[in-house]
């Protein structure tokens, strides 16, 4: 297939990674964004957020003229064969996704949509969204008919923050949903240069694949955390237990590490979308509700461990290491550091947060705590410490670092430090899933 002209509307992590990857594959890509701060970054050839390799791929695409930056949706749609919709769909208070951005984007696209083009829904949405919202809006605003005049497809993403480009270039699978074979094969052909399992299905099934995938990963995390608590009660180290469990080829080891829970813009949102969507249809997803409940309570386990060692936390200085939802990113959405910090404040503790990437983002959502410029500054005179992300910097902490603490107590929320090493340093270690033998 000849290289195609593509526009991507919405330059968040999914849209920007998608557009940069398609340009890398040889297509001509127009990135459409209206947010002024994001546009300023994009015009400089820089991603407006931290994601390894993304800025260099974007800059290279602009240098080779495979990528252009646009503000005008109409111009981009007129000049493209494929229009990828990648706008934000944040959760409402009802735990269902807010689809107003998608509706507005579809209306704008429809107003400039011509015959022979294909609109591709890229972001996660509840099953039925494309049929019940996207297509009616496109038809009403364009005066055209799907199937006859233009095509519509679902192409769900399976990207992880911190490895989005790697996941784009070496995808686990490529799914295309469409109700017309010609539309499906057209979208799938955009990825001819990628070696990955490729499946074509209908629109609603493709939407469901993404939702179920994230729900399953969330279930694995909560399962590992439930087992961690069980192991603690028996005085058994869950890390050693899981080492044996992972050897079973039927289980698989990814997302099986106990910790303080999952966050970010993917798993919590898709889990809530599945639950609210099921309940709206008259089905009560008990397992998924339990998965969410376990995840919501998990951060408090770190605080319980602090209290078991320190007693009342009133006036205690607590270092919180890692503010992002995972190591190596600056994304703080649904970070487990937030409920930990809020609860520590509620119990009268003084919280000193540190994260070399996510500090600025976390300040915007929680200015009430103090912030350190280094691990050492955070640990200085601390009564206790919680390791919230698996940053390599935290696993390398040594005796001189812990000697800065007033009370050498560490709660390892991600199981990244060596118990033997900390014991040698005179540090009291509590960890998720680390049983204390009586």
C-alpha positions as CSV (number, residue, x, y, z in Angstrom):
1,X,0.0,0.0,0.0
2,X,1.3,3.5,-0.9
3,X,2.1,5.8,2.0
4,X,-1.1,7.6,3.1
5,X,-2.0,11.0,4.4
6,X,-3.2,10.9,8.0
7,X,-4.3,13.4,10.6
8,X,-4.4,12.8,14.3
9,X,-6.7,14.9,16.4
10,X,-5.5,15.3,20.0
11,X,-1.9,15.2,21.0
12,X,-1.9,13.5,24.3
13,X,0.3,10.5,24.9
14,X,-1.8,8.2,22.7
15,X,-2.3,10.7,19.8
16,X,1.3,11.9,19.7
17,X,2.8,8.4,19.9
18,X,0.4,7.2,17.2
19,X,1.2,10.1,14.9
20,X,4.9,9.9,15.4
21,X,4.9,6.1,14.8
22,X,2.8,6.4,11.6
23,X,5.2,9.0,10.3
24,X,8.1,6.8,11.2
25,X,6.4,4.1,9.1
26,X,6.5,6.4,6.1
27,X,3.1,8.0,6.2
28,X,2.5,11.8,6.1
29,X,0.9,12.9,9.4
30,X,-0.8,16.1,10.4
31,X,-1.0,16.5,14.2
32,X,-3.9,18.6,15.3
33,X,-3.9,20.3,18.7
34,X,-5.7,23.4,20.0
35,X,-4.1,23.7,23.5
36,X,-1.7,26.6,23.3
37,X,1.0,25.3,25.7
38,X,1.0,21.9,24.0
39,X,1.2,23.7,20.6
40,X,4.2,25.7,21.7
41,X,6.1,22.5,22.6
42,X,5.0,20.7,19.4
43,X,6.2,23.5,17.2
44,X,9.6,23.2,18.9
45,X,9.6,19.5,18.1
46,X,9.2,18.5,21.7
47,X,6.6,16.4,23.4
48,X,4.6,18.4,26.0
49,X,5.2,15.7,28.6
50,X,8.0,13.3,29.4
51,X,8.0,10.1,27.4
52,X,11.3,8.4,26.4
53,X,12.2,8.6,22.7
54,X,9.0,10.5,21.8
55,X,10.5,14.0,21.4
56,X,13.3,12.6,19.2
57,X,10.9,10.7,17.0
58,X,8.6,13.8,16.7
59,X,11.6,16.1,15.8
60,X,12.8,13.7,13.2
61,X,9.4,13.5,11.6
62,X,9.2,17.2,11.4
63,X,12.7,17.5,10.0
64,X,11.9,15.0,7.3
65,X,8.6,16.7,6.7
66,X,6.6,13.6,7.5
67,X,5.0,15.4,10.4
68,X,3.3,18.9,10.4
69,X,1.6,20.6,13.2
70,X,-1.9,22.0,12.6
71,X,-4.5,24.0,14.6
72,X,-7.2,23.9,11.9
73,X,-9.2,20.6,12.1
74,X,-10.9,21.4,8.7
75,X,-7.7,21.8,6.8
76,X,-6.2,18.7,8.3
77,X,-9.3,16.6,7.5
78,X,-9.5,17.9,3.9
79,X,-5.9,16.9,3.3
80,X,-6.1,13.4,4.9
81,X,-7.2,9.9,3.9
82,X,-7.4,8.7,7.5
83,X,-8.6,10.8,10.5
84,X,-7.5,9.4,13.9
85,X,-9.6,10.7,16.9
86,X,-7.5,10.7,20.0
87,X,-9.1,13.2,22.3
88,X,-9.4,12.9,26.1
89,X,-12.3,11.1,27.6
90,X,-11.9,11.7,31.4
91,X,-14.1,10.1,34.0
92,X,-17.2,11.9,35.3
93,X,-18.1,11.7,39.0
94,X,-20.4,8.9,38.1
95,X,-17.3,6.8,37.0
96,X,-18.5,6.8,33.4
97,X,-16.3,8.5,30.8
98,X,-17.0,12.0,29.6
99,X,-17.5,11.7,25.9
100,X,-18.2,15.4,25.2
101,X,-14.7,15.9,23.7
102,X,-15.2,13.0,21.4
103,X,-18.6,14.3,20.3
104,X,-17.2,17.8,19.7
105,X,-14.2,16.4,17.7
106,X,-16.6,14.2,15.6
107,X,-18.7,17.2,14.8
108,X,-15.7,19.2,13.7
109,X,-14.4,16.4,11.6
110,X,-17.9,15.8,10.0
111,X,-18.1,19.4,8.9
112,X,-15.1,18.9,6.7
113,X,-15.5,15.2,5.9
114,X,-15.4,14.2,2.3
115,X,-16.2,11.0,0.5
116,X,-13.7,8.1,0.5
117,X,-12.2,9.0,3.9
118,X,-11.9,6.9,7.0
119,X,-12.4,8.1,10.6
120,X,-10.6,6.0,13.2
121,X,-11.5,6.0,16.9
122,X,-8.2,5.4,18.7
123,X,-8.9,6.1,22.4
124,X,-10.6,3.7,24.8
125,X,-14.4,4.1,24.9
126,X,-17.3,2.0,26.2
127,X,-18.5,-0.7,23.7
128,X,-21.1,0.8,21.5
129,X,-19.7,4.4,21.6
130,X,-18.7,4.3,17.9
131,X,-22.1,3.0,16.7
132,X,-24.2,5.1,19.1
133,X,-22.4,8.4,19.3
134,X,-19.5,8.7,16.8
135,X,-21.3,7.6,13.6
136,X,-24.6,9.5,14.2
137,X,-22.6,12.8,14.9
138,X,-20.4,12.3,11.8
139,X,-23.4,11.6,9.6
140,X,-25.4,14.5,10.9
141,X,-22.6,17.0,10.6
142,X,-21.3,15.8,7.2
143,X,-24.6,14.9,5.4
144,X,-22.8,11.7,4.3
145,X,-23.5,8.0,5.1
146,X,-21.1,5.6,6.7
147,X,-20.4,2.6,4.6
148,X,-21.6,4.4,1.4
149,X,-19.6,7.6,1.5
150,X,-17.0,7.2,4.3
151,X,-15.6,4.5,6.6
152,X,-15.4,4.3,10.4
153,X,-13.1,2.0,12.3
154,X,-11.9,1.3,15.9
155,X,-8.1,0.9,16.4
156,X,-7.6,0.5,20.1
157,X,-4.1,1.3,21.6
158,X,-2.2,-0.9,23.9
159,X,0.4,1.6,25.1
160,X,2.1,1.9,28.4
161,X,3.5,5.2,29.8
162,X,7.2,5.1,29.8
163,X,7.4,2.6,26.9
164,X,4.8,4.1,24.5
165,X,7.2,4.3,21.5
166,X,8.6,0.8,22.1
167,X,5.0,-0.5,22.4
168,X,4.1,1.3,19.1
169,X,7.0,0.0,17.1
170,X,6.8,-3.6,18.6
171,X,3.1,-3.9,19.4
172,X,1.7,-7.0,21.2
173,X,-1.1,-7.0,18.7
174,X,-2.9,-4.7,16.2
175,X,-6.7,-4.7,16.4
176,X,-9.0,-3.1,13.9
177,X,-12.8,-3.0,14.3
178,X,-15.0,-2.1,11.4
179,X,-18.4,-3.1,9.9
180,X,-17.0,-3.0,6.3
181,X,-14.1,-5.3,5.2
182,X,-12.7,-2.6,2.9
183,X,-12.5,-0.1,5.8
184,X,-10.9,-2.6,8.1
185,X,-8.2,-3.8,5.6
186,X,-7.5,-0.1,4.7
187,X,-6.7,0.8,8.3
188,X,-4.8,-2.4,8.9
189,X,-2.6,-1.7,5.9
190,X,-1.3,1.4,7.6
191,X,0.7,-1.1,9.8
192,X,2.0,-3.3,7.0
193,X,5.6,-2.6,8.1
194,X,5.0,-3.8,11.6
195,X,5.4,-7.5,12.6
196,X,2.7,-8.3,15.1
197,X,-0.5,-10.5,15.4
198,X,-3.3,-8.7,13.5
199,X,-7.0,-9.2,14.1
200,X,-10.0,-7.7,12.3
201,X,-13.4,-7.7,14.0
202,X,-16.5,-5.6,14.3
203,X,-16.6,-2.2,16.0
204,X,-18.1,-3.1,19.3
205,X,-15.9,-6.2,19.8
206,X,-12.8,-4.1,19.2
207,X,-13.9,-1.6,21.8
208,X,-14.4,-4.5,24.2
209,X,-11.0,-6.0,23.6
210,X,-9.2,-2.9,25.0
211,X,-11.5,-2.6,28.0
212,X,-11.2,-6.3,28.9
213,X,-7.4,-6.3,28.5
214,X,-7.0,-3.5,31.0
215,X,-9.6,-5.0,33.4
216,X,-7.6,-8.3,33.3
217,X,-4.3,-6.5,34.1
218,X,-6.0,-4.6,36.9
219,X,-7.3,-7.9,38.3
220,X,-3.8,-9.3,38.3
221,X,-2.5,-6.4,40.2
222,X,-5.2,-6.6,42.9
223,X,-4.9,-10.4,43.0
224,X,-1.1,-10.0,43.8
225,X,-1.9,-7.4,46.5
226,X,-4.6,-9.6,48.0
227,X,-2.1,-12.5,48.1
228,X,0.5,-10.2,49.6
229,X,-1.8,-9.4,52.5
230,X,-2.5,-13.1,52.9
231,X,1.2,-13.9,52.9
232,X,1.9,-11.3,55.6
233,X,-0.7,-12.9,57.8
234,X,1.1,-16.2,57.5
235,X,4.6,-14.7,58.0
236,X,5.5,-15.6,54.4
237,X,7.3,-13.4,51.9
238,X,5.0,-13.0,48.9
239,X,7.9,-12.1,46.7
240,X,9.3,-15.6,47.1
241,X,5.8,-17.1,46.7
242,X,5.2,-15.2,43.4
243,X,8.7,-16.3,42.1
244,X,7.4,-19.9,42.3
245,X,3.9,-19.0,41.0
246,X,5.3,-17.3,37.9
247,X,7.0,-20.5,36.7
248,X,3.6,-21.8,35.8
249,X,3.3,-21.0,32.1
250,X,-0.5,-20.8,32.4
251,X,-0.3,-17.7,34.7
252,X,2.3,-15.3,33.3
253,X,4.3,-12.9,35.4
254,X,3.4,-9.5,34.2
255,X,1.5,-7.3,36.7
256,X,1.9,-10.0,39.4
257,X,4.1,-7.9,41.7
258,X,2.5,-6.7,44.9
259,X,2.7,-3.0,45.7
260,X,0.6,0.0,46.6
261,X,-1.8,-0.4,43.7
262,X,-2.2,0.7,40.1
263,X,-2.8,4.3,38.8
264,X,-2.3,6.3,35.7
265,X,-4.8,7.1,33.0
266,X,-5.4,3.6,31.8
267,X,-6.3,0.8,34.3
268,X,-8.3,2.8,36.8
269,X,-10.3,4.6,34.1
270,X,-11.0,1.5,32.0
271,X,-11.9,-0.5,35.1
272,X,-14.4,2.1,36.2
273,X,-15.8,2.3,32.6
274,X,-16.4,-1.4,32.5
275,X,-18.1,-1.4,35.9
276,X,-20.3,1.6,35.2
277,X,-21.2,0.3,31.8
278,X,-22.1,-3.1,33.0
279,X,-24.3,-1.7,35.8
280,X,-26.0,0.6,33.4
281,X,-26.9,-2.5,31.3
282,X,-28.2,-4.3,34.4
283,X,-25.1,-6.4,35.1
284,X,-23.3,-6.2,38.4
285,X,-19.6,-7.0,37.8
286,X,-18.7,-8.3,41.3
287,X,-15.2,-9.4,40.6
288,X,-14.3,-6.0,39.0
289,X,-15.9,-4.2,41.8
290,X,-13.7,-6.1,44.2
291,X,-10.6,-5.4,42.1
292,X,-11.3,-1.7,42.4
293,X,-12.0,-1.9,46.1
294,X,-8.7,-3.7,46.8
295,X,-6.9,-1.1,44.7
296,X,-8.5,1.8,46.6
297,X,-7.6,0.4,50.0
298,X,-4.0,-0.7,49.1
299,X,-2.2,2.7,49.6
300,X,-3.5,2.8,53.2
301,X,-1.5,-0.3,54.0
302,X,1.7,1.8,53.9
303,X,0.3,4.1,56.5
304,X,-0.8,1.3,58.7
305,X,2.7,-0.1,58.6
306,X,4.0,3.3,59.7
307,X,1.6,3.5,62.6
308,X,2.5,-0.1,63.6
309,X,6.1,1.1,64.1
310,X,5.7,4.7,65.1
311,X,2.3,4.9,66.8
312,X,0.5,8.2,66.4
313,X,1.7,10.0,63.3
314,X,0.8,13.5,64.7
315,X,3.8,15.7,64.1
316,X,5.9,13.0,62.5
317,X,8.0,13.8,59.4
318,X,7.4,11.3,56.6
319,X,9.4,11.2,53.4
320,X,7.3,10.1,50.4
321,X,9.6,8.9,47.6
322,X,8.0,8.7,44.2
323,X,5.0,10.9,43.3
324,X,4.1,9.7,39.8
325,X,1.9,6.7,39.2
326,X,4.9,4.6,38.2
327,X,8.6,5.0,37.8
328,X,10.1,6.9,34.9
329,X,7.1,9.1,34.0
330,X,5.8,12.5,35.0
331,X,2.1,11.5,35.0
332,X,0.4,11.8,38.4
333,X,-3.1,10.9,37.4
334,X,-4.5,8.3,39.9
335,X,-1.0,8.1,41.5
336,X,-1.1,6.2,44.7
337,X,1.1,8.9,46.2
338,X,-2.0,11.2,46.3
339,X,-4.2,9.2,48.7
340,X,-1.1,8.3,50.8
341,X,-0.2,12.0,51.2
342,X,-3.7,13.1,51.9
343,X,-4.2,10.5,54.6
344,X,-0.9,11.3,56.2
345,X,-1.9,15.0,56.3
346,X,-5.2,13.9,57.9
347,X,-3.4,12.1,60.6
348,X,-1.2,15.1,61.4
349,X,2.0,14.1,59.7
350,X,4.3,16.4,57.9
351,X,4.9,15.0,54.3
352,X,8.0,15.7,52.3
353,X,7.6,14.5,48.7
354,X,10.3,13.8,46.2
355,X,10.2,12.8,42.5
356,X,12.7,14.2,40.0
357,X,10.2,13.9,37.1
358,X,6.7,14.4,38.6
359,X,7.4,17.0,41.3
360,X,6.0,20.0,39.3
361,X,2.8,18.0,38.3
362,X,2.2,16.9,41.8
363,X,2.5,20.4,43.3
364,X,-0.4,21.4,41.1
365,X,-2.7,18.8,42.6
366,X,-1.4,18.9,46.2
367,X,0.4,22.1,47.2
368,X,-0.3,21.4,50.9
369,X,2.8,19.1,51.4
370,X,6.5,20.1,51.3
371,X,8.8,19.1,48.5
372,X,12.4,18.2,48.4
373,X,15.0,18.7,45.6
374,X,16.8,15.4,46.4
375,X,16.3,12.1,48.1
376,X,18.7,13.2,50.8
377,X,16.7,16.4,51.5
378,X,13.5,14.3,51.8
379,X,15.2,11.8,54.2
380,X,16.8,14.5,56.4
381,X,15.4,14.1,60.0
382,X,12.6,11.9,58.7
383,X,10.7,9.7,61.2
384,X,9.8,7.3,58.4
385,X,9.9,6.9,54.7
386,X,7.5,5.4,52.1
387,X,8.9,4.2,48.8
388,X,6.0,4.7,46.4
389,X,7.6,4.0,42.9
390,X,10.2,1.6,41.7
391,X,12.8,4.2,40.7
392,X,16.3,2.8,40.4
393,X,17.5,5.8,42.4
394,X,15.6,4.5,45.5
395,X,16.9,1.0,45.2
396,X,20.5,2.3,45.3
397,X,20.1,4.2,48.6
398,X,22.9,3.4,51.0
399,X,23.9,3.7,54.6
400,X,24.8,7.4,54.4
401,X,21.3,8.2,53.0
402,X,19.5,6.3,55.8
403,X,21.8,7.8,58.5
404,X,20.2,11.2,57.6
405,X,16.9,10.0,59.1
406,X,15.9,10.7,62.7
407,X,14.3,7.2,62.8
408,X,15.5,4.7,60.3
409,X,12.2,3.2,59.2
410,X,11.4,2.4,55.6
411,X,8.1,1.1,54.1
412,X,8.9,-0.3,50.7
413,X,5.7,-0.1,48.7
414,X,7.3,-1.6,45.6
415,X,9.7,-4.3,46.9
416,X,12.8,-2.7,45.4
417,X,15.2,-2.6,48.3
418,X,17.2,-5.5,49.8
419,X,16.0,-6.6,53.2
420,X,19.5,-8.0,54.0
421,X,21.2,-4.7,53.0
422,X,18.8,-2.6,55.1
423,X,19.2,-4.8,58.1
424,X,23.0,-4.3,57.8
425,X,22.4,-0.5,57.8
426,X,20.3,-0.7,61.0
427,X,17.1,0.1,59.1
428,X,13.7,-1.2,60.1
429,X,12.0,-2.4,57.0
430,X,8.3,-3.0,56.4
431,X,7.2,-4.0,52.9
432,X,4.1,-5.0,51.0
433,X,3.9,-8.8,51.2
434,X,6.9,-9.2,53.4
435,X,5.7,-11.4,56.2
436,X,7.3,-11.0,59.7
437,X,7.9,-14.4,61.2
438,X,7.0,-14.6,64.9
